[in-house]
Amino acid sequence: MGLLTRHRCFLQALAAGLLAAFFCRWLDTPLPWLIGPLFASAALRIAGVELCCPVAARAAGQWAIGTVLGLYFTPAVLAVVTARAAYIAGAVVFALALGCLCAWLLKRLADVSAATAFFSMALGGASEMAVQGERHGAVAQHVAAAQGVRLMFVVSFLPFLLRYWSGHGMPPLPVAPVAFGGAAGVMESALFAFCLLAAATCAAGWLLWKLGVPNAWVLGPLVAAGVLAAAQLPVGGVPEWMVRTGQLCIGLSLGTRFTPGFLHTAPRFMAAVAACTATALGLAALFGLLLAKIGGLHPATALLATSPGGIAEMALTARALHVEVPVVTAFHVCRMVVLVLAVGPAFRRLLRT
C-alpha cells in the first residue's frame, strides 16, 4: 500500500470514526469516542472499505490515555492501591486459570491445535499474544482474530452494563495549572507544566518501546505520570480533547484489524471464540462480585478490574463511569505484565503434563 493510499485510508477512517463518535454522543452511549469509531471502522472493514490506522496514531492515543491514567496515582491513592495488593495477586492467578480453562474449551469446540487455542484465549495484550503464539506454532491470524473479538466483546458489553451502577469513585482529573500571576502567568505556567508532563511521559514511552516492552506507549507514560503525581509535582493535566482523540485512535486501531473475509474465515472457530469469550466474561463477573464481597470493593470497580479486557479500554471505561480508576488500572497492569512474562513458560509446562 503506497503512502498516498495509506493517508487516504486513514482519513477515511478518521471521518467514519468522528461521525460515529458524534452519533454515539447524540445517543448518549457510554464511551462514545471509543465505541463509535470501533464499531464503525469494524463494520466498514468487514464490508470491504479500505481503512487503516497507522501505528503512530495508536501510539499517540495510548500516550494520551496512559498519561491521564498515571495522574490518578497521588500518594493517597497509592496507599489505597497498595492495600489491595493481595486481591490484585489473586486476580492475576484467576486470569491465568481462566485463560487455561477457556483454551481447553476452545480446543474442544473448534478442534484447533493446543497452541492456537491457548494463545487465542490468553488474557494478555492482543498483539503480544499473536506474536508469542506464532513462536509456539499457533495460527497467528486465528489468534489475532480471537483476541480482537475478545476486546470488542468486552468493550461493547461492560460499559452499558455498568453505566447505571457506578455513580461513585472519582471523576476525571481536571487540568490544574499552577498560577504565578494574572491570565498570562496562568497560561505560561499551564504550558510549562504540560510540556514537562509531555516530555517525561514521551521519554518513558519511547524507552519502553525501544526495549520491546508490550503496550509501551500505555505503560511508559502511565509510570512516568504516576511518579510525577506521587511526587506531587505541579504538572497540570491532559486536555480533554486529547483524551477523546486518544480514545478515537484506539477505537480505530481495534476496528481496522478486521478484514473483509472475517465473517467467512473459519466460522466454526469464530463461533467457538464468541462462546468462550462469553464464558470468560461471565466467570470473570462472578469472580469480580466475589472479590467485591470479600475485599470491600464496589461491585462496578471489581467487575472492571477482573474483566477480560485490555488496560486502556477498561481504564477508560472506569474513568468515564467514575469508577476507581487507579484500582482498575493497577489490576490490569499487573495482570498484563505477569501474563506476558508467564504465558510462554505456562504453555510449555502444560504441554509436558
C-alpha positions as CSV (number, residue, x, y, z in Angstrom):
1,M,0.0,0.0,0.0
2,G,1.5,3.3,-1.1
3,L,1.9,6.4,1.1
4,L,-0.9,8.3,-0.5
5,T,-3.2,5.3,-0.3
6,R,-2.4,4.9,3.4
7,H,-3.1,8.6,4.0
8,R,-6.4,8.3,2.2
9,C,-7.4,5.2,4.1
10,F,-6.5,6.8,7.4
11,L,-8.5,10.0,6.5
12,Q,-11.5,7.8,5.6
13,A,-11.2,6.0,8.9
14,L,-11.0,9.3,10.8
15,A,-14.1,10.7,9.0
16,A,-16.0,7.5,9.8
17,G,-14.8,7.4,13.4
18,L,-15.7,11.1,14.0
19,L,-19.2,10.7,12.6
20,A,-19.8,7.6,14.6
21,A,-18.5,9.3,17.8
22,F,-20.8,12.2,17.4
23,F,-23.7,9.9,16.6
24,C,-22.9,7.9,19.8
25,R,-22.8,11.2,21.8
26,W,-26.2,12.0,20.4
27,L,-27.5,8.6,21.5
28,D,-25.8,9.2,24.9
29,T,-23.9,5.9,24.9
30,P,-21.0,5.3,27.3
31,L,-17.5,5.9,25.8
32,P,-18.8,7.4,22.5
33,W,-15.3,8.3,21.4
34,L,-14.2,4.7,21.7
35,I,-17.2,2.6,20.9
36,G,-18.4,4.7,18.0
37,P,-15.1,4.6,16.0
38,L,-14.6,0.9,16.9
39,F,-18.0,-0.3,15.6
40,A,-18.0,2.0,12.5
41,S,-14.5,1.0,11.4
42,A,-15.0,-2.7,12.0
43,A,-18.3,-2.7,10.1
44,L,-16.8,-0.8,7.2
45,R,-13.7,-3.0,7.0
46,I,-15.9,-6.2,7.0
47,A,-17.9,-4.6,4.2
48,G,-14.7,-4.2,2.2
49,V,-13.9,-0.4,2.7
50,E,-10.2,0.3,2.7
51,L,-9.5,1.8,6.2
52,C,-6.3,1.9,8.2
53,C,-4.9,3.3,11.5
54,P,-1.2,3.9,11.5
55,V,0.9,2.6,14.3
56,A,1.9,6.2,15.2
57,A,-1.8,7.2,15.6
58,R,-2.4,4.3,18.0
59,A,0.8,5.1,19.9
60,A,-0.4,8.7,20.3
61,G,-3.7,7.6,21.5
62,Q,-2.1,5.2,24.0
63,W,0.2,8.0,25.2
64,A,-2.8,10.3,26.0
65,I,-4.6,7.5,27.9
66,G,-1.5,6.3,29.7
67,T,-0.7,9.8,30.8
68,V,-4.1,10.7,32.1
69,L,-4.3,7.4,34.0
70,G,-0.9,7.9,35.6
71,L,-2.0,11.3,37.0
72,Y,-4.5,9.5,39.3
73,F,-1.7,7.9,41.3
74,T,-1.3,10.5,44.1
75,P,0.2,9.4,47.4
76,A,-3.3,8.9,49.0
77,V,-4.4,6.8,46.0
78,L,-1.2,4.8,46.1
79,A,-1.9,3.9,49.7
80,V,-5.4,2.6,48.7
81,V,-3.9,0.5,45.8
82,T,-1.2,-0.9,48.0
83,A,-3.8,-2.1,50.5
84,R,-5.4,-4.1,47.6
85,A,-2.2,-5.9,46.7
86,A,-3.4,-9.3,47.9
87,Y,-6.6,-9.0,45.8
88,I,-4.6,-7.9,42.8
89,A,-2.4,-11.0,43.1
90,G,-5.5,-13.2,43.4
91,A,-7.0,-11.6,40.3
92,V,-3.7,-12.3,38.3
93,V,-3.8,-16.0,39.3
94,F,-7.5,-16.1,38.4
95,A,-6.7,-14.6,34.9
96,L,-4.1,-17.3,34.2
97,A,-6.6,-20.1,35.3
98,L,-9.4,-18.5,33.3
99,G,-7.3,-18.4,30.1
100,C,-6.3,-22.1,30.5
101,L,-10.0,-23.1,31.1
102,C,-11.2,-21.2,28.0
103,A,-8.4,-22.5,25.9
104,W,-9.4,-26.1,26.8
105,L,-13.0,-25.2,25.9
106,L,-12.0,-23.6,22.6
107,K,-9.9,-26.7,21.6
108,R,-12.8,-28.9,22.3
109,L,-15.3,-26.7,20.4
110,A,-13.2,-25.7,17.4
111,D,-10.9,-28.7,17.1
112,V,-7.8,-26.4,16.7
113,S,-4.2,-27.0,17.9
114,A,-3.4,-26.6,21.6
115,A,-1.1,-23.6,20.8
116,T,-3.8,-21.8,18.8
117,A,-6.4,-22.4,21.5
118,F,-4.1,-21.4,24.3
119,F,-2.9,-18.1,22.9
120,S,-6.3,-17.2,21.5
121,M,-7.8,-17.3,25.0
122,A,-4.8,-15.9,27.0
123,L,-5.8,-12.7,28.6
124,G,-2.7,-10.7,27.6
125,G,-2.1,-8.0,25.1
126,A,-3.6,-8.9,21.7
127,S,-0.6,-8.2,19.5
128,E,1.8,-9.8,22.0
129,M,-0.3,-13.0,22.2
130,A,-0.3,-13.3,18.4
131,V,3.5,-12.9,18.3
132,Q,4.1,-15.4,21.1
133,G,1.5,-17.8,19.7
134,E,3.3,-17.9,16.3
135,R,6.5,-18.7,18.1
136,H,4.9,-21.7,19.6
137,G,3.2,-23.0,16.5
138,A,-0.2,-21.3,16.7
139,V,-2.0,-19.9,13.7
140,A,-1.3,-16.2,14.2
141,Q,-4.3,-15.0,12.1
142,H,-6.6,-17.0,14.3
143,V,-5.0,-15.8,17.5
144,A,-5.2,-12.1,16.4
145,A,-8.9,-12.5,15.3
146,A,-9.8,-14.2,18.6
147,Q,-8.0,-11.5,20.7
148,G,-9.8,-8.8,18.6
149,V,-13.2,-10.4,19.2
150,R,-12.5,-10.7,22.9
151,L,-11.6,-7.0,23.2
152,M,-14.6,-5.9,21.1
153,F,-17.0,-8.1,23.0
154,V,-15.9,-6.8,26.4
155,V,-15.8,-3.1,25.3
156,S,-19.2,-3.2,23.8
157,F,-20.8,-5.0,26.7
158,L,-19.4,-3.9,30.0
159,P,-19.8,-0.1,29.7
160,F,-23.6,-0.5,29.0
161,L,-24.0,-3.0,31.9
162,L,-22.2,-0.8,34.4
163,R,-23.3,2.6,33.3
164,Y,-26.2,2.9,35.8
165,W,-24.4,1.0,38.6
166,S,-21.3,3.0,39.1
167,G,-22.1,6.6,40.3
168,H,-19.2,6.5,42.7
169,G,-15.4,6.8,42.9
170,M,-13.6,9.7,41.4
171,P,-14.4,12.0,38.4
172,P,-12.0,12.7,35.6
173,L,-9.0,14.7,36.6
174,P,-9.3,18.4,35.8
175,V,-6.4,20.3,34.2
176,A,-5.0,22.1,37.2
177,P,-2.3,24.7,36.2
178,V,-0.3,26.5,38.9
179,A,-0.8,30.2,38.7
180,F,2.1,32.7,39.0
181,G,0.2,35.9,38.4
182,G,-2.5,37.1,36.0
183,A,-4.0,35.3,33.0
184,A,-0.7,35.4,31.1
185,G,1.0,33.8,34.1
186,V,-1.6,31.1,34.3
187,M,-1.2,30.3,30.6
188,E,2.6,30.2,30.8
189,S,2.6,28.0,33.9
190,A,0.0,25.7,32.4
191,L,2.0,25.4,29.2
192,F,5.2,24.8,31.1
193,A,3.6,22.1,33.3
194,F,2.1,20.4,30.3
195,C,5.5,20.5,28.5
196,L,7.1,18.9,31.5
197,L,4.5,16.2,31.6
198,A,4.6,15.5,27.9
199,A,8.4,15.4,27.8
200,A,8.6,12.9,30.8
201,T,5.9,10.7,29.5
202,C,7.0,10.6,25.9
203,A,10.6,9.8,27.0
204,A,9.3,6.9,29.2
205,G,7.1,5.6,26.3
206,W,10.0,5.8,23.8
207,L,12.4,4.0,26.2
208,L,10.0,1.1,26.8
209,W,9.2,0.9,23.1
210,K,12.9,0.7,22.3
211,L,13.3,-2.1,24.9
212,G,10.4,-4.0,23.2
213,V,8.1,-3.9,26.2
214,P,4.4,-4.7,25.2
215,N,2.0,-1.8,25.5
216,A,5.0,0.5,25.9
217,W,3.0,3.7,25.0
218,V,0.5,3.0,27.7
219,L,2.8,1.7,30.4
220,G,5.7,4.2,29.9
221,P,3.5,7.4,30.2
222,L,1.4,5.8,32.9
223,V,4.5,5.1,35.1
224,A,6.1,8.5,34.3
225,A,2.9,10.4,35.1
226,G,2.4,8.3,38.1
227,V,5.8,9.1,39.5
228,L,5.2,12.8,38.9
229,A,1.8,12.6,40.6
230,A,3.1,10.6,43.5
231,A,5.8,13.3,44.0
232,Q,3.1,15.9,43.9
233,L,4.8,18.0,41.3
234,P,2.6,20.6,39.6
235,V,2.4,19.0,36.1
236,G,-1.2,20.1,35.4
237,G,-3.2,17.6,33.3
238,V,-4.1,16.4,29.9
239,P,-6.7,18.4,27.9
240,E,-10.0,16.6,27.4
241,W,-9.8,16.9,23.7
242,M,-6.5,14.9,23.8
243,V,-8.2,12.2,25.8
244,R,-11.0,12.0,23.3
245,T,-8.6,11.9,20.4
246,G,-6.8,9.0,22.2
247,Q,-10.0,7.1,22.5
248,L,-10.7,7.7,18.8
249,C,-7.3,6.4,17.8
250,I,-7.6,3.3,20.0
251,G,-11.1,2.6,18.7
252,L,-10.0,2.9,15.1
253,S,-6.9,0.7,15.7
254,L,-9.1,-2.0,17.1
255,G,-11.8,-1.8,14.4
256,T,-9.4,-1.7,11.4
257,R,-7.9,-5.0,12.4
258,F,-11.0,-6.8,11.0
259,T,-10.8,-7.9,7.3
260,P,-13.5,-8.2,4.6
261,G,-13.4,-12.0,4.8
262,F,-13.6,-12.0,8.6
263,L,-17.1,-13.5,8.9
264,H,-16.3,-16.2,6.3
265,T,-13.0,-17.2,7.7
266,A,-13.2,-20.3,10.0
267,P,-16.8,-19.7,11.0
268,R,-16.7,-22.7,13.5
269,F,-13.6,-21.2,15.1
270,M,-15.1,-17.7,15.4
271,A,-18.4,-19.1,16.8
272,A,-16.4,-21.0,19.4
273,V,-14.3,-17.9,20.2
274,A,-17.6,-16.0,20.8
275,A,-18.9,-18.7,23.1
276,C,-15.6,-18.9,25.0
277,T,-15.4,-15.1,25.4
278,A,-18.9,-15.0,26.8
279,T,-18.0,-17.8,29.2
280,A,-14.8,-15.9,30.2
281,L,-16.8,-12.7,30.7
282,G,-19.4,-14.5,32.9
283,L,-16.9,-16.3,35.0
284,A,-14.9,-13.1,35.4
285,A,-18.0,-11.3,36.5
286,L,-18.7,-13.9,39.2
287,F,-15.1,-13.7,40.4
288,G,-15.4,-9.9,40.5
289,L,-18.6,-10.0,42.5
290,L,-16.9,-12.4,44.9
291,L,-13.9,-10.2,45.2
292,A,-16.2,-7.2,45.9
293,K,-17.9,-9.1,48.7
294,I,-14.7,-10.2,50.5
295,G,-12.5,-7.3,49.6
296,G,-14.8,-4.4,50.2
297,L,-14.7,-3.1,46.7
298,H,-17.6,-1.5,44.9
299,P,-19.1,-4.2,42.5
300,A,-18.5,-2.0,39.4
301,T,-14.9,-1.5,40.3
302,A,-14.4,-5.2,40.9
303,L,-16.1,-6.2,37.7
304,L,-14.0,-3.8,35.6
305,A,-10.8,-4.8,37.5
306,T,-11.3,-8.5,36.8
307,S,-12.8,-8.3,33.3
308,P,-11.0,-10.0,30.4
309,G,-10.4,-6.6,28.7
310,G,-7.4,-4.5,27.8
311,I,-5.6,-2.0,30.1
312,A,-6.6,1.1,28.1
313,E,-10.1,0.1,27.3
314,M,-11.0,-1.0,30.9
315,A,-9.3,2.0,32.5
316,L,-11.1,4.4,30.0
317,T,-14.4,2.7,31.0
318,A,-13.6,3.2,34.7
319,R,-12.7,6.9,34.0
320,A,-15.9,7.5,32.0
321,L,-18.1,5.8,34.6
322,H,-16.4,7.4,37.7
323,V,-15.2,4.1,38.9
324,E,-12.0,3.9,41.0
325,V,-9.6,4.3,38.1
326,P,-6.3,3.6,39.9
327,V,-7.6,0.3,41.3
328,V,-8.9,-0.9,37.9
329,T,-5.6,0.2,36.2
330,A,-3.4,-1.5,38.8
331,F,-5.3,-4.8,38.4
332,H,-4.9,-4.7,34.6
333,V,-1.3,-3.6,34.5
334,C,-0.2,-6.3,37.0
335,R,-2.2,-8.9,35.0
336,M,-0.8,-7.9,31.7
337,V,2.8,-7.8,33.0
338,V,2.6,-11.2,34.6
339,L,0.8,-12.8,31.7
340,V,3.2,-11.5,29.1
341,L,6.1,-12.9,31.1
342,A,4.4,-16.2,32.1
343,V,2.3,-17.2,29.2
344,G,5.1,-18.8,27.2
345,P,6.5,-20.9,30.1
346,A,3.0,-21.8,31.2
347,F,2.2,-23.1,27.8
348,R,5.3,-25.2,27.6
349,R,4.6,-26.6,31.1
350,L,1.1,-27.5,30.1
351,L,2.4,-29.4,27.1
352,R,4.6,-31.5,29.3
353,T,1.7,-32.5,31.6
